[in-house]
Amino acid sequence: MLNKIILILVIFLSINANAQSKYVNLSGDFIQGGMVIGQSTIAVESATIDGVKIPIHQNLTLFAFGFDRDAKAESVLTINYKDGSQEQIPLYIEQREYKVDRVNGVASKYVSPPESVLQRIRNDSTIVKQARAGLSFRTDFTDTAIKPAQGRLSGVYGSQRVFNGVPKRPHFGMDIAAKTGTDVIAPWSGKVMLAEPELYYSGGTLIIDHGMGITTTYIHLSAIHVEVGDVVNQGQLIAAIGATGRVTGPHLDWRLNWFNRKLDPQLLLP
């Protein structure tokens, strides 16, 4: 019981330590995979998180950033203000334990893709990175997100499989299992940046920009109902769940990014 009280006290102190700023209110999830929104009461010149540049909105007061899967326990947010002052804000990031499945005796063809498709995989990766690289000043990410599809939670962020002793890439999304054709709706408003019907790994793939480097991705789709350049509204029908790409059954793999940092979309939901 005493250990539990101490743990709660440490978390409480960490949360309060993350809020110590003269001008900026920070809200969000201070945890590996978490997204944080900053709102300043005075004009911001520039900001960095552990030396990585954070874009500032045109209004000079709003910004966002995130912590990846393996973010360290301590981080530093540096903010330079238009009045010439600077703040360095220590942030304490909750560490997570991820599920690891170890499977031995798997045939090599299931562990590594054949040589014949490696160039296609590289091309797909380039297309996806380009779709996430742009910067817009949309502010959709400041709204409360809604779940993009109804179904069973079948996969979680950060989990990893080890085939024949070889670690594979961690899973970076929230999987929602449902029958092919189940509606997928926009959890936030945004602008469509990628709408590809058949990428090698992810099959039908959709990426939507929500502003300031925040994007969401929808994978294994059987149908895509929007096109690149479309502006969608929260709750709008955008796609249908499928089993395209490299999957074992129909589901939606929903992902969240801050530029190339992979965040946990499940943290957006109540």
Secondary structure as UniProt FT lines:
FT   HELIX           2..17
FT   TURN            18..19
FT   STRAND          24..28
FT   TURN            32..33
FT   STRAND          35..40
FT   STRAND          44..49
FT   TURN            50..51
FT   STRAND          52..53
FT   TURN            58..59
FT   STRAND          62..66
FT   TURN            69..70
FT   STRAND          74..81
FT   TURN            82..83
FT   STRAND          86..92
FT   STRAND          100..103
FT   HELIX           108..111
FT   HELIX           115..117
FT   HELIX           118..133
FT   HELIX           140..142
FT   STRAND          152..155
FT   TURN            157..158
FT   STRAND          160..163
FT   TURN            164..165
FT   STRAND          166..167
FT   STRAND          173..177
FT   TURN            180..181
FT   STRAND          183..185
FT   STRAND          190..199
FT   TURN            200..202
FT   STRAND          203..211
FT   TURN            212..213
FT   STRAND          214..224
FT   TURN            228..229
FT   STRAND          231..232
FT   TURN            234..235
FT   STRAND          237..242
FT   STRAND          251..258
FT   TURN            259..260
FT   STRAND          261..263
FT   HELIX           265..268
//
